[in-house]
């Protein structure tokens, strides 16, 4: 680089744009390529095993509970939880946790870990709820939506209203989502009517299956069935989208343009709805189509802040 010195090229928080850095390189400059830090960070967690309450690290412990691998002194897990110190679960009021199941940053197991902390210290979960949200990622932007994920903002806003009702009027919020931990993976109850929490479950099929083979130009039937947990409200909409948009579009309202006509679904007190539409692809290929369901506590489809979302996808192979 002209003038001497060193230039760091990388992609991470707080680092300059790689394009700006690369533009400063000139013919004849010597480059040293080193990805050792990147490789090391892939295994960093093995050398930062926290206390036994962190069950996600059991894979890195011996049978007697001691770490399998050499340990480093700075346990980053405590520093990155927003407080700078371990959480003890000794909540001083009422708490509702909204935890995303597709969170790429705050892994779903952490919600269960905190739930156990609270139960261990308080002796009960009377003042605690946790709602696990399918198809939701880490970001809290209302624009975080495409044909693969939905945002959790509707559930968050509804939880704030439920919290106010809980504190001011003593009305208990919805029950905690039913789930089990399998190898530190959170597996929610498969039957939405027995799942509790506030998010509707949705099952999309194409010609009655999760994957269908059709001819180019041949019509197929998409059917979406949505079921709500007890007392979670009513289904307010089911939309279909034949496109497979995996980016995060500027206009979220352009997603799921085909609105299905809702038909009641459910029995024995279970609330739900179903909708159908017909699709067709003219060119051969493999297509992923999706359906998104919205629900609202009072069944108001015009209430923009508290629509709780979920989606499902199917595969259409066109020959």
N, C-alpha and C positions, 0 to 999 in steps of 0.2 A: 504494500500500500504506500502511495507517495507520501513522503514525510516520515516514514517509519511508524512504529507503534503496533498495536494489536487491535484486531477487529473480531468481535464475537457475533456469530450468526446463530440464532436459535429461535424457537417458537415456544413461548411460555408467557405467563403473566408478568408484566413489567419489563419485557424485553422489546427492543425496537422491531419494526417490521422487517422481515428477512429481505424483502425487495430493496429497501433503503440501504441495508448493509451490503448486499451483493453488488449494488451499483458502484460501490467504492473500490471494488477489486479491479486491478489493472493487469494487463499481460506482464508476466514475469514475477508476479507476487507468489510467494510460497504459502501454501495452505496446509494446516494441520487438522485433520479430521479426527474427532474424538467423541465417541458416543458412550463412553464408559459410565458417565453419570446417568444416562438414560437407561442403560442396562442395569445398573445398580439399583435404581429406584423400583424396578419391577419386583425385586426381592426384599425391598426395605422392610416390609411389614414383618418378615420373619425374624428380624433382628430388633424389633420394637414390640415385644409381646407385653401387653399391659396386664392388669390384675385378672384374677380368675373369673370375675363377673363378665368379662368380655368373651362370650362363648364363641364368637367368630374366630378366635385365635386358638381354639382347642386343637386344631390340626397341627399347630406348631408347638404343642406341648407333649412331653413324655407322659407316661401313665401316672407318674407321681406328681404331675402338675408343673414340673420344672420345664423351662424352655429347651427345645431340641437344639437350637442354634445359638452361636455367640450373640450376646446382646450389646446394644449401644446405649449409652446413658440417657439420651434425650428422647423421651417418648412423645412423638408428635401428636398422637391421638388426643392427648389432653389439651395441647396448645391450640389445636384446630377446632375445638368444639364451641368457640365463641366466648368462652369464659376464662380460658387460661388455667383452669384447674379442673380436677375430676368432679363429675356430677355425683351427688350422693343420693338423689331421689327424694330428699326430704322437702317435698313441695309444701308451700305455705298457703296454698289456695287450691282452686280447681284448675285442671289442665285438660285441654283437648289437643291431641297431636294429629295432624294430617300428614301422613307419610306416603310418599310415592313409591310404587313397586318397581318402576323402571328408573329410579334415581341413579344417575351415573356418578354422583358425587357423595351424597349421604346415603350409604347403602341401606336397604330396607331392614336388615337385621338390627340396626341401631335403635329403631323404634321399639322393638321387642326388648332390647337390652335396657332401655330406660323404663319401660313398663315394669320389668322385673325389679329394677332399683326402687321404684316407687312402692310396689307391693311389699318388698322386703322391709323397707323402712317404716311405712305407714301401717302395714299389717292388713291392708285391703286396697281395693281399687275404686272405692266409693267416689273419690274426687278426681278420677282419671279416666279418660277415654282415648283410644287410638283408632283412627280410621285409615285403613290401607286402601290406596287408590290405584286401580289397574290403569295401565296405559298412560301413566303420568311420569314425567321426568323431573329434574331438579329445579329448573327455572320457574319463576313465579310470574312470568309475563303472560298477560292475557292473549298475546299474539303467538304464544308457543303452541302451535297446533298444525297438523298436516294430516295425511292419510294413515299415519302410523301411531301418532300420539295425540292425547288431548291434554288440555291444561286443567289444573286443579282449583282454579280460582273460585269457581262456583261453590265447591265444597268448603273452601276456606271461608268465604263470606257467610255461608250458611252456618258454619261452626261458630263464627263470631256472634251471630244472632242467637244461636243456641246457648252460647256461653252467657250472654246477657240475660236470657230467660232463666237460665240456671241460677245465676247469682241474684237476680232481682225478684224472681217469682218462685224459685225453688222447683222449677220444672226440670225433671231429669232429661238429659240429652239422649240421643239414640245410643244403643248398646255398642260396645267395642266390636270391631270386625272380628269374626271368627276365623282363626287360622291356626296352622301348626308350623313348627320349625323343623325342616328336614335338611340336615347337613348345612345349617345356617342359611337355608333358603326359606323365605316366607311363602308358604303355600296356603292361599285363602280357601275357605269353604267353596266347593264347586257349585253348590246349589244356591243361587242368589237369594232365594226366599228364606234360607236358613243362615245366610252369611252375616246378617246384621250390618252395622255401618250405614252409610247413606248412598252408596253408588249402585246403580242398576247394573245387573249383568246382562250381556247381550250375546246372542248366538246367531251368527250369519251363516246361511247355507246357500249353495248354488246348485240348482236342480236336486235339492235335498241332501247335498253332501258338502264337505269342506273343500273338495277339489273336484272339478268336472272337466271332461274333455268334450269339446264341441267342434263342429266344422266352421270354417270361415263363413260368415253371413248367417249362421244359425242362431236363433234366439235362445236365451236361457233365462231362468227364473231365479231371482234373488229374494230370499225370505229372511227377515230379521225378527227374532223373538227376544223381547226384553222383559225381565222380571225384576221387581224391586224388593229390597229387604223390608221387613215389617216396619210400618210407620214412617217410611222414607219419602212418602209423597205419591206423586203420580207421574207417569210417562207423559212428556209434553211434546216429543217429536222424535222421529226416526228418519234420518237422511241417508241417501246412497250416493256413492261417487264411483264412477267407472274409471276415473283416472288414478294413476299411481304416483301421486306427488309426495316425494320424500324430503323436499326442501321445506323451509319455513316461509311461506308466501307473505307478501306485504299485506294482502287483503284476505284475512281469515274468513270473511263472509262469503268468499267465492267457493269455499269447500262444501262438499256434500250438497250439490244443487238439486238433486232429485228428492223431493220430500214425499214420503209415503203416507198413504191414508191409514191412520191408526185404527186398529180393531182391538177390542178388549181381549185380554189373555190372562188366564189364571182362574183359580178356584180355591175354596176353603180359606177365604180371606186374603189370598195372595193377589197382589196387584201387578198387572203387566199389560203389555200391548205388543202387537205384531204388525208388520207392514210388508208388502211385496212390491217388486218392480220387475220389469223385463229389460234385459240388456242384449247387446249384440256387438261383436267385433268383426270387422271386415277382413282384417289381415291376420295371417298366422302369427303365433307367438304365445308367450306366457304372460298373463295379465293378473295383477292383484287388485281386486276391487274391495271396497270397504263400506261399512255402514256405521253411523254414529247415532247414539241414543242420548237424549237429554231428559232429565227429570227435575221436578221442582216440588218443594215441600207441600205447597197448597195447590199444585196443578196449574199454575199460572204460566202459560207459555210466553207471555209478554214481559215477564220479570227478567231483566237482562243480567242481574248480578248473581243470582243464586241457582242458575241452571247447572246441575251436576252432570258431567259428561262421561261417556265410555264409548269404546268402539270395538269392532271385530273385523277380520279380513278373511277372504277366501281366495283360492287360486283358480283361474280359468285358463285351461290350455286349449288354444285354438289351432286346429290342424288345417 
